[in-house]
Amino acid sequence: MLSKLPKVSILMPIWRLQTMLFSQCIESVIGQDYPIKLLEICVCLDGTPSAEAEIVEVVLKKSGLQYEVTALQPCRGIAAARNSCAKSAHGEWFILLDHDDWLQPDAIRALVALATPDIDIVYSDYQQVDTVGRILFQSHAAPYHRLLNSKGLSWDGPLLHATFILQAILIRACTFRAINGFIESAGLAHEVDFRLRIFDGQNFAYAGLPLYCYVQRPNSTYYTRYEELVKDTCIIMLEHFRGFCPVAVTCRRLGKVAPCHVTHYGFYDGRGELLSPEWVDYRLMTLRLPGRLAGQPG
Protein backbone atom coordinates (compact mmCIF):
# COMPACT_ATOMS: atom_id res chain seq x y z
CA MET A 1 0.00 0.00 0.00
CA LEU A 2 1.13 3.54 -0.64
CA SER A 3 2.48 5.40 2.40
CA LYS A 4 0.28 8.37 1.50
CA LEU A 5 -3.26 7.78 0.33
CA PRO A 6 -3.85 9.17 -3.18
CA LYS A 7 -6.73 11.23 -4.48
CA VAL A 8 -9.20 9.11 -6.42
CA SER A 9 -11.47 10.48 -9.14
CA ILE A 10 -14.67 8.58 -9.84
CA LEU A 11 -15.69 8.90 -13.50
CA MET A 12 -19.46 8.83 -13.85
CA PRO A 13 -21.21 9.35 -17.21
CA ILE A 14 -24.96 9.97 -17.14
CA TRP A 15 -27.28 9.61 -20.10
CA ARG A 16 -30.77 8.68 -18.95
CA LEU A 17 -30.86 9.48 -15.26
CA GLN A 18 -32.10 6.74 -12.92
CA THR A 19 -32.81 9.03 -9.98
CA MET A 20 -33.22 6.47 -7.19
CA LEU A 21 -30.26 4.36 -8.30
CA PHE A 22 -28.14 7.50 -8.72
CA SER A 23 -28.87 8.51 -5.12
CA GLN A 24 -27.91 5.02 -3.94
CA CYS A 25 -24.73 5.22 -6.00
CA ILE A 26 -23.69 8.51 -4.42
CA GLU A 27 -24.51 7.15 -0.95
CA SER A 28 -22.15 4.24 -1.65
CA VAL A 29 -19.38 6.74 -2.40
CA ILE A 30 -20.11 8.79 0.72
CA GLY A 31 -20.03 5.58 2.77
CA GLN A 32 -16.55 4.54 1.61
CA ASP A 33 -13.95 3.61 4.20
CA TYR A 34 -11.70 6.23 2.66
CA PRO A 35 -11.11 9.92 3.45
CA ILE A 36 -13.87 11.88 1.74
CA LYS A 37 -11.47 14.76 1.06
CA LEU A 38 -9.50 12.41 -1.20
CA LEU A 39 -12.53 11.48 -3.31
CA GLU A 40 -13.84 13.37 -6.31
CA ILE A 41 -16.90 12.66 -8.44
CA CYS A 42 -16.50 13.63 -12.11
CA VAL A 43 -19.86 13.57 -13.86
CA CYS A 44 -20.54 14.06 -17.54
CA LEU A 45 -24.13 14.78 -18.53
CA ASP A 46 -24.35 13.19 -21.97
CA GLY A 47 -27.31 14.83 -23.67
CA THR A 48 -29.10 14.94 -20.32
CA PRO A 49 -32.28 17.08 -20.21
CA SER A 50 -32.07 20.19 -18.04
CA ALA A 51 -34.57 18.86 -15.49
CA GLU A 52 -32.42 15.76 -14.90
CA ALA A 53 -29.27 17.89 -14.80
CA GLU A 54 -30.79 19.91 -11.96
CA ILE A 55 -31.48 16.72 -9.99
CA VAL A 56 -27.89 15.63 -10.44
CA GLU A 57 -26.63 18.99 -9.19
CA VAL A 58 -28.86 18.87 -6.11
CA VAL A 59 -27.75 15.34 -5.17
CA LEU A 60 -24.07 16.18 -5.64
CA LYS A 61 -24.28 19.40 -3.59
CA LYS A 62 -26.05 17.56 -0.78
CA SER A 63 -23.40 14.81 -0.75
CA GLY A 64 -20.56 17.00 0.51
CA LEU A 65 -18.23 15.37 -2.03
CA GLN A 66 -15.89 17.28 -4.28
CA TYR A 67 -17.32 17.13 -7.77
CA GLU A 68 -16.96 18.33 -11.32
CA VAL A 69 -19.76 18.38 -13.88
CA THR A 70 -19.30 18.61 -17.63
CA ALA A 71 -21.96 18.33 -20.32
CA LEU A 72 -22.15 17.11 -23.90
CA GLN A 73 -24.89 18.32 -26.22
CA PRO A 74 -26.17 16.50 -28.14
CA CYS A 75 -25.54 13.03 -26.72
CA ARG A 76 -22.21 11.60 -27.96
CA GLY A 77 -22.19 8.22 -26.23
CA ILE A 78 -20.62 6.72 -23.13
CA ALA A 79 -17.05 6.63 -24.52
CA ALA A 80 -17.04 10.39 -25.12
CA ALA A 81 -18.74 10.99 -21.77
CA ARG A 82 -16.12 8.96 -19.88
CA ASN A 83 -13.33 10.83 -21.64
CA SER A 84 -14.99 14.11 -20.68
CA CYS A 85 -15.09 12.97 -17.05
CA ALA A 86 -11.37 12.14 -17.22
CA LYS A 87 -10.49 15.57 -18.61
CA SER A 88 -12.08 17.27 -15.61
CA ALA A 89 -10.52 14.88 -13.07
CA HIS A 90 -7.73 15.84 -10.66
CA GLY A 91 -7.06 12.47 -9.02
CA GLU A 92 -3.97 10.29 -9.34
CA TRP A 93 -6.19 7.25 -9.87
CA PHE A 94 -9.51 6.73 -11.65
CA ILE A 95 -12.45 4.45 -10.92
CA LEU A 96 -15.22 4.01 -13.46
CA LEU A 97 -18.60 3.96 -11.74
CA ASP A 98 -21.87 3.95 -13.66
CA HIS A 99 -24.50 6.14 -12.03
CA ASP A 100 -26.94 3.26 -11.52
CA ASP A 101 -24.42 0.91 -9.84
CA TRP A 102 -22.70 1.10 -6.48
CA LEU A 103 -19.51 0.27 -4.58
CA GLN A 104 -19.07 -1.91 -1.52
CA PRO A 105 -18.05 0.18 1.54
CA ASP A 106 -14.43 -1.05 1.48
CA ALA A 107 -14.03 -0.93 -2.31
CA ILE A 108 -11.73 2.05 -2.75
CA ARG A 109 -9.52 1.29 0.26
CA ALA A 110 -9.13 -2.33 -0.86
CA LEU A 111 -8.15 -1.29 -4.39
CA VAL A 112 -5.78 1.44 -3.25
CA ALA A 113 -4.09 -1.00 -0.83
CA LEU A 114 -2.69 -2.82 -3.88
CA ALA A 115 -1.75 0.33 -5.80
CA THR A 116 2.01 0.03 -5.32
CA PRO A 117 4.42 2.06 -7.50
CA ASP A 118 4.89 -0.82 -9.96
CA ILE A 119 1.15 -1.35 -10.52
CA ASP A 120 -0.89 0.37 -13.24
CA ILE A 121 -4.28 -1.28 -12.78
CA VAL A 122 -5.96 -2.96 -9.82
CA TYR A 123 -9.00 -5.05 -10.62
CA SER A 124 -11.57 -6.83 -8.51
CA ASP A 125 -14.50 -9.18 -8.74
CA TYR A 126 -18.03 -7.85 -9.05
CA GLN A 127 -21.56 -8.86 -8.24
CA GLN A 128 -24.38 -8.56 -10.71
CA VAL A 129 -27.52 -7.58 -8.82
CA ASP A 130 -31.10 -6.67 -9.63
CA THR A 131 -32.57 -3.25 -8.87
CA VAL A 132 -33.37 -4.24 -5.27
CA GLY A 133 -29.89 -5.62 -4.60
CA ARG A 134 -30.46 -9.38 -4.93
CA ILE A 135 -27.30 -11.10 -6.17
CA LEU A 136 -27.70 -12.72 -9.58
CA PHE A 137 -24.07 -13.53 -10.35
CA GLN A 138 -20.60 -13.12 -8.88
CA SER A 139 -17.43 -13.05 -10.96
CA HIS A 140 -14.12 -14.75 -10.18
CA ALA A 141 -11.38 -12.90 -12.04
CA ALA A 142 -8.27 -14.42 -10.43
CA PRO A 143 -6.68 -15.96 -13.58
CA TYR A 144 -6.39 -12.72 -15.52
CA HIS A 145 -3.23 -11.13 -14.20
CA ARG A 146 -1.34 -14.43 -14.43
CA LEU A 147 -1.85 -14.38 -18.19
CA LEU A 148 -0.59 -10.86 -18.75
CA ASN A 149 2.99 -9.71 -19.07
CA SER A 150 5.00 -6.89 -20.58
CA LYS A 151 6.59 -9.09 -23.27
CA GLY A 152 3.40 -10.10 -24.97
CA LEU A 153 -0.15 -11.26 -24.54
CA SER A 154 -1.28 -14.82 -23.98
CA TRP A 155 -4.94 -14.56 -23.12
CA ASP A 156 -7.59 -17.25 -23.09
CA GLY A 157 -10.97 -16.02 -21.99
CA PRO A 158 -14.31 -14.59 -23.03
CA LEU A 159 -14.04 -11.35 -24.96
CA LEU A 160 -17.46 -9.77 -24.93
CA HIS A 161 -18.16 -10.88 -21.35
CA ALA A 162 -14.71 -10.32 -19.89
CA THR A 163 -13.94 -11.87 -16.52
CA PHE A 164 -13.53 -8.44 -14.99
CA ILE A 165 -15.59 -5.44 -15.98
CA LEU A 166 -13.98 -2.06 -16.44
CA GLN A 167 -16.09 -0.52 -13.70
CA ALA A 168 -14.44 -2.85 -11.17
CA ILE A 169 -10.95 -1.46 -11.68
CA LEU A 170 -8.68 1.25 -10.30
CA ILE A 171 -6.47 2.65 -13.07
CA ARG A 172 -3.70 5.23 -12.88
CA ALA A 173 -4.77 8.55 -14.38
CA CYS A 174 -1.51 8.71 -16.33
CA THR A 175 -2.11 5.20 -17.74
CA PHE A 176 -5.63 6.12 -18.82
CA ARG A 177 -4.36 9.23 -20.57
CA ALA A 178 -1.34 7.47 -22.10
CA ILE A 179 -3.63 5.12 -24.03
CA ASN A 180 -5.92 8.03 -24.96
CA GLY A 181 -8.85 6.83 -22.90
CA PHE A 182 -11.82 5.41 -24.76
CA ILE A 183 -12.07 5.41 -28.54
CA GLU A 184 -15.40 6.88 -29.60
CA SER A 185 -15.29 5.26 -33.04
CA ALA A 186 -15.39 1.83 -31.36
CA GLY A 187 -19.10 2.38 -30.78
CA LEU A 188 -20.74 0.04 -28.29
CA ALA A 189 -17.57 -2.07 -28.25
CA HIS A 190 -15.48 0.73 -26.72
CA GLU A 191 -15.04 -1.29 -23.51
CA VAL A 192 -13.81 -4.33 -25.47
CA ASP A 193 -11.38 -2.08 -27.32
CA PHE A 194 -10.20 -0.53 -24.04
CA ARG A 195 -9.58 -3.96 -22.47
CA LEU A 196 -7.52 -5.07 -25.44
CA ARG A 197 -5.36 -1.94 -25.27
CA ILE A 198 -4.71 -2.10 -21.52
CA PHE A 199 -3.76 -5.78 -21.68
CA ASP A 200 -0.51 -5.00 -23.47
CA GLY A 201 2.34 -3.81 -21.25
CA GLN A 202 0.47 -2.84 -18.07
CA ASN A 203 1.10 -4.29 -14.63
CA PHE A 204 -1.96 -5.65 -12.83
CA ALA A 205 -2.91 -6.51 -9.26
CA TYR A 206 -5.99 -8.45 -8.20
CA ALA A 207 -8.02 -7.49 -5.11
CA GLY A 208 -9.82 -10.86 -4.85
CA LEU A 209 -13.06 -9.39 -3.49
CA PRO A 210 -16.43 -8.51 -5.05
CA LEU A 211 -16.11 -4.74 -4.65
CA TYR A 212 -18.44 -3.50 -7.39
CA CYS A 213 -22.19 -4.04 -7.71
CA TYR A 214 -23.41 -3.97 -11.30
CA VAL A 215 -27.16 -3.44 -11.56
CA GLN A 216 -28.89 -5.44 -14.27
CA ARG A 217 -31.80 -3.52 -15.74
CA PRO A 218 -34.07 -4.84 -18.53
CA ASN A 219 -33.73 -1.59 -20.51
CA SER A 220 -29.91 -1.54 -20.43
CA THR A 221 -27.93 -1.13 -23.65
CA TYR A 222 -26.86 -4.77 -23.55
CA TYR A 223 -30.46 -5.92 -23.93
CA THR A 224 -31.84 -3.19 -26.16
CA ARG A 225 -28.91 -2.89 -28.63
CA TYR A 226 -27.34 -6.33 -28.48
CA GLU A 227 -27.03 -6.84 -32.25
CA GLU A 228 -25.25 -3.49 -32.60
CA LEU A 229 -22.93 -4.47 -29.76
CA VAL A 230 -22.02 -7.73 -31.52
CA LYS A 231 -21.40 -5.93 -34.82
CA ASP A 232 -19.15 -3.31 -33.20
CA THR A 233 -17.26 -6.04 -31.33
CA CYS A 234 -16.59 -7.85 -34.60
CA ILE A 235 -15.16 -4.69 -36.15
CA ILE A 236 -12.92 -4.03 -33.14
CA MET A 237 -11.61 -7.58 -33.16
CA LEU A 238 -10.72 -7.40 -36.81
CA GLU A 239 -8.84 -4.14 -36.19
CA HIS A 240 -6.87 -5.55 -33.27
CA PHE A 241 -6.09 -9.03 -34.52
CA ARG A 242 -4.61 -8.49 -37.96
CA GLY A 243 -2.87 -11.56 -39.33
CA PHE A 244 -3.76 -15.14 -38.55
CA CYS A 245 -4.34 -15.97 -34.91
CA PRO A 246 -5.69 -19.23 -33.48
CA VAL A 247 -9.24 -18.64 -32.28
CA ALA A 248 -11.86 -20.97 -30.85
CA VAL A 249 -15.41 -19.84 -31.47
CA THR A 250 -18.91 -21.18 -31.24
CA CYS A 251 -20.51 -21.09 -34.67
CA ARG A 252 -24.31 -21.01 -34.56
CA ARG A 253 -24.49 -22.68 -37.93
CA LEU A 254 -22.38 -25.63 -36.81
CA GLY A 255 -23.74 -25.66 -33.27
CA LYS A 256 -20.39 -26.56 -31.76
CA VAL A 257 -17.02 -25.08 -30.85
CA ALA A 258 -14.79 -25.09 -33.91
CA PRO A 259 -11.25 -23.84 -34.67
CA CYS A 260 -11.19 -20.60 -36.58
CA HIS A 261 -8.73 -18.00 -37.89
CA VAL A 262 -9.24 -14.27 -37.96
CA THR A 263 -7.75 -11.85 -40.47
CA HIS A 264 -8.50 -8.25 -41.35
CA TYR A 265 -11.04 -9.65 -43.84
CA GLY A 266 -13.07 -11.69 -41.37
CA PHE A 267 -13.38 -15.03 -39.59
CA TYR A 268 -12.56 -18.29 -41.36
CA ASP A 269 -13.36 -21.84 -40.29
CA GLY A 270 -10.91 -24.74 -40.46
CA ARG A 271 -11.76 -25.33 -44.12
CA GLY A 272 -10.92 -21.75 -45.06
CA GLU A 273 -14.56 -20.75 -45.51
CA LEU A 274 -15.46 -17.18 -44.56
CA LEU A 275 -17.91 -17.12 -41.65
CA SER A 276 -20.77 -14.66 -41.68
CA PRO A 277 -20.68 -12.48 -38.51
CA GLU A 278 -24.17 -13.58 -37.46
CA TRP A 279 -22.95 -17.19 -37.23
CA VAL A 280 -20.41 -16.41 -34.53
CA ASP A 281 -21.36 -16.31 -30.86
CA TYR A 282 -18.87 -13.79 -29.51
CA ARG A 283 -19.91 -14.43 -25.93
CA LEU A 284 -18.11 -17.78 -26.03
CA MET A 285 -15.11 -16.71 -28.07
CA THR A 286 -11.61 -17.35 -26.75
CA LEU A 287 -8.36 -15.99 -28.09
CA ARG A 288 -4.73 -16.99 -27.70
CA LEU A 289 -2.18 -14.50 -28.97
CA PRO A 290 1.50 -15.23 -28.32
CA GLY A 291 2.72 -11.80 -29.41
CA ARG A 292 1.82 -8.17 -28.96
CA LEU A 293 -1.44 -6.76 -30.19
CA ALA A 294 -1.46 -5.52 -33.77
CA GLY A 295 -0.64 -1.83 -34.00
CA GLN A 296 1.25 -1.75 -30.69
CA PRO A 297 4.96 -0.93 -30.55
CA GLY A 298 7.29 -3.91 -30.61
C-alpha positions as CSV (number, residue, x, y, z in Angstrom):
1,M,0.0,0.0,0.0
2,L,1.1,3.5,-0.6
3,S,2.5,5.4,2.4
4,K,0.3,8.4,1.5
5,L,-3.3,7.8,0.3
6,P,-3.8,9.2,-3.2
7,K,-6.7,11.2,-4.5
8,V,-9.2,9.1,-6.4
9,S,-11.5,10.5,-9.1
10,I,-14.7,8.6,-9.8
11,L,-15.7,8.9,-13.5
12,M,-19.5,8.8,-13.9
13,P,-21.2,9.3,-17.2
14,I,-25.0,10.0,-17.1
15,W,-27.3,9.6,-20.1
16,R,-30.8,8.7,-18.9
17,L,-30.9,9.5,-15.3
18,Q,-32.1,6.7,-12.9
19,T,-32.8,9.0,-10.0
20,M,-33.2,6.5,-7.2
21,L,-30.3,4.4,-8.3
22,F,-28.1,7.5,-8.7
23,S,-28.9,8.5,-5.1
24,Q,-27.9,5.0,-3.9
25,C,-24.7,5.2,-6.0
26,I,-23.7,8.5,-4.4
27,E,-24.5,7.1,-1.0
28,S,-22.2,4.2,-1.6
29,V,-19.4,6.7,-2.4
30,I,-20.1,8.8,0.7
31,G,-20.0,5.6,2.8
32,Q,-16.6,4.5,1.6
33,D,-14.0,3.6,4.2
34,Y,-11.7,6.2,2.7
35,P,-11.1,9.9,3.4
36,I,-13.9,11.9,1.7
37,K,-11.5,14.8,1.1
38,L,-9.5,12.4,-1.2
39,L,-12.5,11.5,-3.3
40,E,-13.8,13.4,-6.3
41,I,-16.9,12.7,-8.4
42,C,-16.5,13.6,-12.1
43,V,-19.9,13.6,-13.9
44,C,-20.5,14.1,-17.5
45,L,-24.1,14.8,-18.5
46,D,-24.4,13.2,-22.0
47,G,-27.3,14.8,-23.7
48,T,-29.1,14.9,-20.3
49,P,-32.3,17.1,-20.2
50,S,-32.1,20.2,-18.0
51,A,-34.6,18.9,-15.5
52,E,-32.4,15.8,-14.9
53,A,-29.3,17.9,-14.8
54,E,-30.8,19.9,-12.0
55,I,-31.5,16.7,-10.0
56,V,-27.9,15.6,-10.4
57,E,-26.6,19.0,-9.2
58,V,-28.9,18.9,-6.1
59,V,-27.8,15.3,-5.2
60,L,-24.1,16.2,-5.6
61,K,-24.3,19.4,-3.6
62,K,-26.0,17.6,-0.8
63,S,-23.4,14.8,-0.7
64,G,-20.6,17.0,0.5
65,L,-18.2,15.4,-2.0
66,Q,-15.9,17.3,-4.3
67,Y,-17.3,17.1,-7.8
68,E,-17.0,18.3,-11.3
69,V,-19.8,18.4,-13.9
70,T,-19.3,18.6,-17.6
71,A,-22.0,18.3,-20.3
72,L,-22.2,17.1,-23.9
73,Q,-24.9,18.3,-26.2
74,P,-26.2,16.5,-28.1
75,C,-25.5,13.0,-26.7
76,R,-22.2,11.6,-28.0
77,G,-22.2,8.2,-26.2
78,I,-20.6,6.7,-23.1
79,A,-17.1,6.6,-24.5
80,A,-17.0,10.4,-25.1
81,A,-18.7,11.0,-21.8
82,R,-16.1,9.0,-19.9
83,N,-13.3,10.8,-21.6
84,S,-15.0,14.1,-20.7
85,C,-15.1,13.0,-17.1
86,A,-11.4,12.1,-17.2
87,K,-10.5,15.6,-18.6
88,S,-12.1,17.3,-15.6
89,A,-10.5,14.9,-13.1
90,H,-7.7,15.8,-10.7
91,G,-7.1,12.5,-9.0
92,E,-4.0,10.3,-9.3
93,W,-6.2,7.3,-9.9
94,F,-9.5,6.7,-11.7
95,I,-12.4,4.5,-10.9
96,L,-15.2,4.0,-13.5
97,L,-18.6,4.0,-11.7
98,D,-21.9,3.9,-13.7
99,H,-24.5,6.1,-12.0
100,D,-26.9,3.3,-11.5
101,D,-24.4,0.9,-9.8
102,W,-22.7,1.1,-6.5
103,L,-19.5,0.3,-4.6
104,Q,-19.1,-1.9,-1.5
105,P,-18.1,0.2,1.5
106,D,-14.4,-1.1,1.5
107,A,-14.0,-0.9,-2.3
108,I,-11.7,2.1,-2.7
109,R,-9.5,1.3,0.3
110,A,-9.1,-2.3,-0.9
111,L,-8.1,-1.3,-4.4
112,V,-5.8,1.4,-3.2
113,A,-4.1,-1.0,-0.8
114,L,-2.7,-2.8,-3.9
115,A,-1.7,0.3,-5.8
116,T,2.0,0.0,-5.3
117,P,4.4,2.1,-7.5
118,D,4.9,-0.8,-10.0
119,I,1.1,-1.4,-10.5
120,D,-0.9,0.4,-13.2
121,I,-4.3,-1.3,-12.8
122,V,-6.0,-3.0,-9.8
123,Y,-9.0,-5.1,-10.6
124,S,-11.6,-6.8,-8.5
125,D,-14.5,-9.2,-8.7
126,Y,-18.0,-7.9,-9.1
127,Q,-21.6,-8.9,-8.2
128,Q,-24.4,-8.6,-10.7
129,V,-27.5,-7.6,-8.8
130,D,-31.1,-6.7,-9.6
131,T,-32.6,-3.3,-8.9
132,V,-33.4,-4.2,-5.3
133,G,-29.9,-5.6,-4.6
134,R,-30.5,-9.4,-4.9
135,I,-27.3,-11.1,-6.2
136,L,-27.7,-12.7,-9.6
137,F,-24.1,-13.5,-10.3
138,Q,-20.6,-13.1,-8.9
139,S,-17.4,-13.0,-11.0
140,H,-14.1,-14.7,-10.2
141,A,-11.4,-12.9,-12.0
142,A,-8.3,-14.4,-10.4
143,P,-6.7,-16.0,-13.6
144,Y,-6.4,-12.7,-15.5
145,H,-3.2,-11.1,-14.2
146,R,-1.3,-14.4,-14.4
147,L,-1.8,-14.4,-18.2
148,L,-0.6,-10.9,-18.7
149,N,3.0,-9.7,-19.1
150,S,5.0,-6.9,-20.6
151,K,6.6,-9.1,-23.3
152,G,3.4,-10.1,-25.0
153,L,-0.1,-11.3,-24.5
154,S,-1.3,-14.8,-24.0
155,W,-4.9,-14.6,-23.1
156,D,-7.6,-17.2,-23.1
157,G,-11.0,-16.0,-22.0
158,P,-14.3,-14.6,-23.0
159,L,-14.0,-11.3,-25.0
160,L,-17.5,-9.8,-24.9
161,H,-18.2,-10.9,-21.3
162,A,-14.7,-10.3,-19.9
163,T,-13.9,-11.9,-16.5
164,F,-13.5,-8.4,-15.0
165,I,-15.6,-5.4,-16.0
166,L,-14.0,-2.1,-16.4
167,Q,-16.1,-0.5,-13.7
168,A,-14.4,-2.9,-11.2
169,I,-10.9,-1.5,-11.7
170,L,-8.7,1.2,-10.3
171,I,-6.5,2.6,-13.1
172,R,-3.7,5.2,-12.9
173,A,-4.8,8.5,-14.4
174,C,-1.5,8.7,-16.3
175,T,-2.1,5.2,-17.7
176,F,-5.6,6.1,-18.8
177,R,-4.4,9.2,-20.6
178,A,-1.3,7.5,-22.1
179,I,-3.6,5.1,-24.0
180,N,-5.9,8.0,-25.0
181,G,-8.9,6.8,-22.9
182,F,-11.8,5.4,-24.8
183,I,-12.1,5.4,-28.5
184,E,-15.4,6.9,-29.6
185,S,-15.3,5.3,-33.0
186,A,-15.4,1.8,-31.4
187,G,-19.1,2.4,-30.8
188,L,-20.7,0.0,-28.3
189,A,-17.6,-2.1,-28.3
190,H,-15.5,0.7,-26.7
191,E,-15.0,-1.3,-23.5
192,V,-13.8,-4.3,-25.5
193,D,-11.4,-2.1,-27.3
194,F,-10.2,-0.5,-24.0
195,R,-9.6,-4.0,-22.5
196,L,-7.5,-5.1,-25.4
197,R,-5.4,-1.9,-25.3
198,I,-4.7,-2.1,-21.5
199,F,-3.8,-5.8,-21.7
200,D,-0.5,-5.0,-23.5
201,G,2.3,-3.8,-21.3
202,Q,0.5,-2.8,-18.1
203,N,1.1,-4.3,-14.6
204,F,-2.0,-5.6,-12.8
205,A,-2.9,-6.5,-9.3
206,Y,-6.0,-8.5,-8.2
207,A,-8.0,-7.5,-5.1
208,G,-9.8,-10.9,-4.8
209,L,-13.1,-9.4,-3.5
210,P,-16.4,-8.5,-5.1
211,L,-16.1,-4.7,-4.6
212,Y,-18.4,-3.5,-7.4
213,C,-22.2,-4.0,-7.7
214,Y,-23.4,-4.0,-11.3
215,V,-27.2,-3.4,-11.6
216,Q,-28.9,-5.4,-14.3
217,R,-31.8,-3.5,-15.7
218,P,-34.1,-4.8,-18.5
219,N,-33.7,-1.6,-20.5
220,S,-29.9,-1.5,-20.4
221,T,-27.9,-1.1,-23.6
222,Y,-26.9,-4.8,-23.6
223,Y,-30.5,-5.9,-23.9
224,T,-31.8,-3.2,-26.2
225,R,-28.9,-2.9,-28.6
226,Y,-27.3,-6.3,-28.5
227,E,-27.0,-6.8,-32.3
228,E,-25.3,-3.5,-32.6
229,L,-22.9,-4.5,-29.8
230,V,-22.0,-7.7,-31.5
231,K,-21.4,-5.9,-34.8
232,D,-19.1,-3.3,-33.2
233,T,-17.3,-6.0,-31.3
234,C,-16.6,-7.9,-34.6
235,I,-15.2,-4.7,-36.2
236,I,-12.9,-4.0,-33.1
237,M,-11.6,-7.6,-33.2
238,L,-10.7,-7.4,-36.8
239,E,-8.8,-4.1,-36.2
240,H,-6.9,-5.5,-33.3
241,F,-6.1,-9.0,-34.5
242,R,-4.6,-8.5,-38.0
243,G,-2.9,-11.6,-39.3
244,F,-3.8,-15.1,-38.5
245,C,-4.3,-16.0,-34.9
246,P,-5.7,-19.2,-33.5
247,V,-9.2,-18.6,-32.3
248,A,-11.9,-21.0,-30.9
249,V,-15.4,-19.8,-31.5
250,T,-18.9,-21.2,-31.2
251,C,-20.5,-21.1,-34.7
252,R,-24.3,-21.0,-34.6
253,R,-24.5,-22.7,-37.9
254,L,-22.4,-25.6,-36.8
255,G,-23.7,-25.7,-33.3
256,K,-20.4,-26.6,-31.8
257,V,-17.0,-25.1,-30.9
258,A,-14.8,-25.1,-33.9
259,P,-11.2,-23.8,-34.7
260,C,-11.2,-20.6,-36.6
261,H,-8.7,-18.0,-37.9
262,V,-9.2,-14.3,-38.0
263,T,-7.7,-11.8,-40.5
264,H,-8.5,-8.3,-41.4
265,Y,-11.0,-9.7,-43.8
266,G,-13.1,-11.7,-41.4
267,F,-13.4,-15.0,-39.6
268,Y,-12.6,-18.3,-41.4
269,D,-13.4,-21.8,-40.3
270,G,-10.9,-24.7,-40.5
271,R,-11.8,-25.3,-44.1
272,G,-10.9,-21.8,-45.1
273,E,-14.6,-20.7,-45.5
274,L,-15.5,-17.2,-44.6
275,L,-17.9,-17.1,-41.6
276,S,-20.8,-14.7,-41.7
277,P,-20.7,-12.5,-38.5
278,E,-24.2,-13.6,-37.5
279,W,-22.9,-17.2,-37.2
280,V,-20.4,-16.4,-34.5
281,D,-21.4,-16.3,-30.9
282,Y,-18.9,-13.8,-29.5
283,R,-19.9,-14.4,-25.9
284,L,-18.1,-17.8,-26.0
285,M,-15.1,-16.7,-28.1
286,T,-11.6,-17.3,-26.7
287,L,-8.4,-16.0,-28.1
288,R,-4.7,-17.0,-27.7
289,L,-2.2,-14.5,-29.0
290,P,1.5,-15.2,-28.3
291,G,2.7,-11.8,-29.4
292,R,1.8,-8.2,-29.0
293,L,-1.4,-6.8,-30.2
294,A,-1.5,-5.5,-33.8
295,G,-0.6,-1.8,-34.0
296,Q,1.2,-1.7,-30.7
297,P,5.0,-0.9,-30.5
298,G,7.3,-3.9,-30.6
